[in-house]
């Protein structure tokens, strides 16, 4: 009961800080920029974390997710608060210098991010070597946090503060802390690569429930990675469409906490194969239909003497007519590779339906139905009732 209240308290504290950030972002003109971006990351981590922490209080992953959300929210809110105090003419705000100092402390958020991935799904470290690696990893980021704190001590001593757009101190000479940043970066990168390699290796060896859990982790991580790459590469594009894709990619970053939450809580656990196969099949189908549509439009307008409206209408009708046939073929191919259980079950039922057409003896029908249901559904017990006289 105490752990449940603590989890709710941490989540509520994070939510209150997020709510407080809204007027701060408005006052500092950061709404259109990155001022409210933490909402996209904080809410999934906080919501999933509180649910996992309440249902499985001994699993540290839930508590780590709550800590990640809080470690992202505090610097963001502190930075907005510092901007309001020292760049928007309110230097008399209480604890404004503390806000400037806290705005630079992103190390806890960055350091905590890969740890739940390593501990997934039961919160246990894989072995003794991982404990040693985690200790060294914590020491590196602990020293980095101390170094940042020492470097930003002028937030309390300087008479005039110069802040950048995030509310941190504008650093005109960063050479003193450069080596620490480099060490922390490579330490973080090595830890992430090792954690991902371990989980991918575990996925190859796992079976049953554990394999389904790792599939959710892999799918969520892949979605987050794609969203992150799309955000970095497309957000600054001159094209409005590409900018939209880049901003939508940022929202896709929430795939990792959501996938981990489903994997840990086992809610609709075995639907991951269906989700993956549907995502891949509809992506392939969309690409085929768009390519077909553009090809028909170019063929009709450049080669054949059709006007553009007629060509577009004919191409649209052709793409619509081919939607169901293409979808069925693509779905079968994808299911065969990514959703084998459904593919095998469909193949078994189809084979039984074909045999049923020529079946005459009722005993043969009963035997075939029993075998088909056993192979497709694998029930613990099966009973068939027939009417008297049949």
DOSEMAR-374443 format. One line per 3 residues: number of its first residue (from 1); for each residue x negated, y, z negated of C-alpha. Coordinates in Angstrom, 3 decimals. Layout:
BEGIN
NUM) X/Y/Z  ...
! end
This chain:
BEGIN
1) 0.000/0.000/0.000  -2.838/2.393/-0.867  -4.633/1.672/2.408
4) -1.426/2.317/4.350  -0.959/5.694/2.671  -4.584/6.586/3.324
7) -4.219/5.739/7.009  -1.063/7.827/7.305  -2.790/10.670/5.437
10) -5.755/10.668/7.818  -3.470/10.600/10.849  -1.314/13.391/9.400
13) -4.402/15.507/8.701  -5.532/15.084/12.283  -2.075/16.007/13.562
16) -1.963/19.138/11.388  -5.336/20.231/12.728  -4.115/19.702/16.281
19) -1.007/21.765/15.581  -3.188/24.511/14.108  -5.338/24.468/17.247
22) -2.434/25.512/19.480  -2.147/29.135/18.234  -5.938/29.344/18.026
25) -6.267/28.269/21.674  -3.625/30.826/22.663  -5.381/33.592/20.727
28) -8.788/32.754/22.247  -7.400/32.272/25.787  -8.502/28.633/25.908
31) -5.134/27.054/26.777  -5.871/26.924/30.499  -9.398/25.676/29.866
34) -10.608/22.935/27.544  -8.977/24.296/24.396  -6.166/21.731/24.256
37) -8.025/18.883/26.001  -8.684/17.064/22.670  -4.938/16.333/22.452
40) -5.308/13.768/25.226  -7.979/11.835/23.344  -7.040/12.478/19.738
43) -3.404/11.365/19.829  -4.019/7.844/21.287  -6.926/7.160/18.934
46) -5.004/8.501/15.943  -1.752/6.661/16.735  -3.416/3.330/17.533
49) -5.736/3.720/14.550  -2.959/4.286/12.021  -0.963/1.292/13.305
52) -3.986/-1.043/13.223  -5.145/0.240/9.822  -1.710/-0.297/8.267
55) -1.131/-3.758/9.728  -4.715/-5.004/9.423  -6.351/-2.896/6.676
58) -9.395/-5.198/6.530  -10.152/-4.646/10.194  -12.519/-1.636/10.373
61) -11.548/-0.836/13.965  -8.370/0.957/12.888  -10.305/3.115/10.411
64) -12.983/3.815/13.013  -10.325/5.025/15.450  -8.930/7.371/12.806
67) -12.452/8.631/12.123  -13.061/9.173/15.860  -9.890/11.247/16.152
70) -10.802/13.332/13.102  -14.440/13.736/14.217  -13.239/15.111/17.568
73) -10.582/17.403/16.095  -12.662/19.137/13.416  -15.370/20.589/15.730
76) -12.743/21.590/18.293  -10.597/23.472/15.770  -13.675/24.938/14.052
79) -14.966/26.240/17.396  -11.653/27.940/18.184  -11.630/29.452/14.703
82) -15.174/30.777/15.125  -14.302/32.298/18.496  -11.317/34.087/16.981
85) -13.508/35.488/14.217  -16.619/36.618/16.073  -15.587/37.109/19.708
88) -12.037/38.358/19.302  -12.535/40.901/16.558  -11.578/39.087/13.318
91) -14.895/38.697/11.444  -13.179/38.841/8.079  -11.489/35.431/8.426
94) -12.327/33.131/5.488  -14.953/30.419/6.112  -15.484/31.668/9.671
97) -19.238/31.010/9.490  -18.562/27.458/8.324  -16.345/27.036/11.379
100) -19.214/28.111/13.636  -21.538/25.611/11.947  -19.014/22.767/12.238
103) -18.312/23.529/15.898  -21.671/22.010/16.862  -21.255/18.780/14.881
106) -20.035/16.509/17.681  -22.537/13.811/16.739  -20.116/11.809/14.585
109) -17.568/11.609/17.409  -20.153/10.536/19.989  -21.847/8.062/17.645
112) -18.597/6.354/16.620  -17.183/5.871/20.128  -18.943/2.593/21.112
115) -18.751/0.889/17.702  -15.093/-0.290/17.971  -15.961/-1.828/21.345
118) -18.716/-3.892/19.744  -16.513/-4.947/16.793  -13.479/-5.824/18.932
121) -11.201/-7.641/18.169  -11.666/-8.817/14.559  -14.042/-6.105/13.293
124) -16.947/-8.493/12.670  -20.505/-7.906/13.870  -21.736/-10.655/16.231
127) -24.866/-11.424/14.213  -27.783/-10.269/12.093  -29.639/-8.591/14.981
130) -26.592/-6.442/15.652  -26.612/-5.302/12.025  -30.218/-4.152/12.426
133) -29.389/-2.424/15.712  -26.398/-0.684/14.113  -28.559/0.552/11.224
136) -31.149/2.049/13.592  -28.345/3.523/15.697  -26.876/5.199/12.611
139) -30.292/6.527/11.547  -30.890/8.124/14.970  -27.577/9.954/14.963
142) -27.868/10.821/11.291  -31.204/12.528/11.949  -29.671/14.279/14.958
145) -26.789/15.602/12.825  -29.244/16.882/10.214  -31.348/18.498/12.932
148) -28.323/20.270/14.389  -27.351/21.461/10.919  -30.829/22.829/10.271
151) -30.956/24.474/13.677  -27.555/26.125/13.133  -28.327/27.399/9.654
154) -28.385/30.887/11.153  -24.585/30.664/11.224  -24.795/31.518/7.502
157) -27.825/33.838/7.528  -27.699/35.942/10.716  -25.923/39.275/10.554
160) -24.706/39.036/14.179  -23.552/35.795/15.752  -23.538/35.097/19.483
163) -21.177/32.269/20.442  -20.635/30.377/23.660  -17.222/29.472/25.105
166) -16.793/26.477/22.744  -17.428/28.462/19.563  -20.940/27.121/19.003
169) -23.970/29.323/18.489  -25.464/30.438/21.796  -28.933/28.861/21.805
172) -31.551/30.849/23.655  -34.413/28.468/22.795  -33.509/24.770/22.650
175) -37.029/23.348/22.962  -37.251/22.541/19.252  -34.315/20.166/19.343
178) -34.854/18.814/22.841  -36.702/15.662/21.791  -33.966/14.727/19.310
181) -31.291/15.102/21.989  -33.257/12.888/24.373  -33.784/10.169/21.747
184) -30.117/10.247/20.747  -28.982/10.113/24.378  -31.067/7.077/25.237
187) -30.158/5.423/21.939  -26.461/5.958/22.667  -26.832/4.709/26.249
190) -28.711/1.579/25.164  -26.156/0.792/22.461  -23.231/1.212/24.875
193) -24.856/-1.009/27.514  -25.656/-3.722/24.974  -22.137/-3.628/23.504
196) -20.532/-3.868/26.949  -22.889/-6.669/27.988  -22.043/-8.614/24.852
199) -18.273/-8.282/25.377  -18.498/-9.186/29.074  -20.510/-12.272/28.160
202) -17.931/-13.143/25.512  -15.177/-12.786/28.117  -16.832/-15.409/30.315
205) -17.048/-17.855/27.405  -13.689/-17.127/25.752  -10.397/-18.914/26.205
208) -6.814/-18.631/25.002  -5.900/-15.677/22.794  -9.460/-14.375/22.550
211) -9.789/-14.258/26.324  -6.514/-12.340/26.670  -7.675/-9.855/24.027
214) -10.959/-9.279/25.854  -9.075/-8.797/29.113  -7.124/-5.945/27.517
217) -10.393/-4.403/26.329  -11.959/-4.755/29.784  -8.918/-3.351/31.591
220) -8.640/-0.374/29.230  -12.361/0.306/29.430  -12.356/0.147/33.233
223) -9.405/2.545/33.405  -11.127/4.967/31.025  -14.374/4.805/33.003
226) -12.589/5.493/36.285  -10.716/8.390/34.689  -13.916/9.831/33.268
229) -15.724/9.610/36.620  -12.743/11.156/38.437  -12.671/14.025/35.935
232) -16.380/14.758/36.330  -16.410/14.585/40.128  -13.019/15.982/41.167
235) -11.934/18.542/38.568  -14.061/21.284/40.133  -13.001/20.529/43.706
238) -11.575/23.278/45.909  -8.759/20.999/47.049  -5.615/21.236/44.928
241) -4.900/17.535/45.470  -8.369/16.470/44.325  -8.128/18.781/41.319
244) -4.851/17.116/40.360  -6.459/13.682/40.687  -9.328/14.869/38.482
247) -6.989/16.143/35.767  -4.908/12.956/35.986  -8.139/10.990/35.597
250) -8.759/12.713/32.273  -5.424/11.361/31.037  -6.525/7.859/32.104
253) -9.293/7.993/29.483  -6.670/6.927/26.909  -6.722/3.451/28.473
256) -9.488/2.264/26.133  -7.750/2.911/22.772  -4.428/1.640/24.096
259) -5.991/-1.537/25.494  -7.805/-2.149/22.214  -4.620/-1.593/20.222
262) -2.660/-4.111/22.300  -5.492/-6.617/22.092  -5.824/-6.347/18.301
265) -2.094/-6.344/17.524  -1.371/-8.973/20.232  1.750/-7.149/21.419
268) 2.679/-8.491/24.875  -0.809/-9.946/24.942  -0.376/-12.315/27.859
271) 1.097/-9.689/30.190  -2.415/-8.469/31.007  -2.741/-10.866/33.970
274) 0.535/-9.613/35.402  -0.502/-5.994/34.838  -3.876/-6.458/36.527
277) -2.433/-8.340/39.490  0.344/-5.773/40.014  -2.080/-2.853/39.777
280) -4.500/-4.379/42.283  -1.770/-5.528/44.672  0.025/-2.166/44.763
283) -3.273/-0.333/45.199  -4.137/-2.530/48.188  -0.585/-2.236/49.519
286) -0.643/1.567/49.245  -3.946/1.720/51.108  -2.665/-0.555/53.887
289) 0.595/1.367/54.335  -1.123/4.767/54.313  -3.675/3.557/56.866
292) -0.924/2.067/59.020  1.152/5.250/58.803  -1.748/7.502/59.785
295) -2.796/5.141/62.575  0.697/5.074/64.071  0.999/8.861/63.872
298) -2.340/9.329/65.641  -1.455/6.698/68.237  1.920/8.270/68.994
301) 0.702/11.869/69.147  -2.739/11.467/70.750  -2.243/8.494/73.086
304) 1.502/8.259/73.717  3.547/11.309/74.775  5.628/11.662/71.585
307) 6.248/14.840/69.631  5.013/15.068/66.034  8.455/14.823/64.308
310) 9.377/11.741/66.348  5.996/10.132/65.655  6.233/10.803/61.915
313) 9.793/9.425/61.756  8.886/6.286/63.732  5.761/5.715/61.620
316) 7.759/6.103/58.411  10.351/3.564/59.569  7.595/1.119/60.592
319) 5.841/1.452/57.235  9.136/0.966/55.374  9.962/-2.135/57.436
322) 6.554/-3.660/56.672  6.655/-2.893/52.931  8.282/-6.130/51.704
325) 6.388/-8.538/54.020  3.062/-6.918/53.166  3.884/-6.804/49.466
328) 4.702/-10.515/49.370  1.522/-11.526/51.196  -0.748/-9.229/49.205
331) 0.852/-10.293/45.913  0.280/-13.984/46.671  -3.381/-13.377/47.499
334) -3.951/-11.273/44.378  -2.044/-13.661/42.089  -4.144/-16.526/43.350
337) -7.266/-14.740/42.079  -6.134/-12.646/39.101  -2.897/-14.276/37.869
340) -3.556/-17.956/38.427  -0.962/-19.192/35.940  1.855/-17.440/37.792
343) 0.487/-18.580/41.149  0.311/-22.212/40.052  3.801/-22.023/38.522
346) 5.269/-20.530/41.713  3.521/-23.166/43.823  4.867/-25.959/41.607
349) 8.445/-24.635/41.767  8.213/-24.179/45.542  6.979/-27.757/45.972
352) 9.852/-29.075/43.830  12.392/-27.067/45.837  11.032/-28.574/49.040
355) 11.282/-32.132/47.648  14.781/-31.456/46.298  16.165/-30.886/49.773
358) 15.582/-34.522/50.739  16.236/-36.091/47.318  19.217/-38.432/46.996
361) 18.661/-40.492/43.867  19.565/-38.678/40.633  16.749/-40.362/38.686
364) 14.224/-38.999/41.183  15.697/-35.508/40.724  15.473/-35.819/36.919
367) 11.870/-37.007/37.112  10.887/-34.267/39.535  12.588/-31.579/37.427
370) 10.868/-32.835/34.259  7.456/-32.848/35.938  7.991/-29.396/37.450
373) 9.102/-27.768/34.194  6.247/-29.462/32.345  3.639/-28.150/34.769
376) 5.094/-24.640/35.167  6.193/-23.828/31.594  4.398/-26.466/29.467
379) 7.163/-26.760/26.838  6.664/-28.654/23.576  9.900/-30.590/24.118
382) 12.167/-31.031/27.137  15.697/-32.443/27.286  17.981/-32.721/30.316
385) 21.761/-33.069/29.927  23.952/-34.377/32.744  27.707/-34.649/32.905
388) 29.240/-38.054/32.305  29.794/-39.936/35.539  27.079/-38.030/37.397
! end
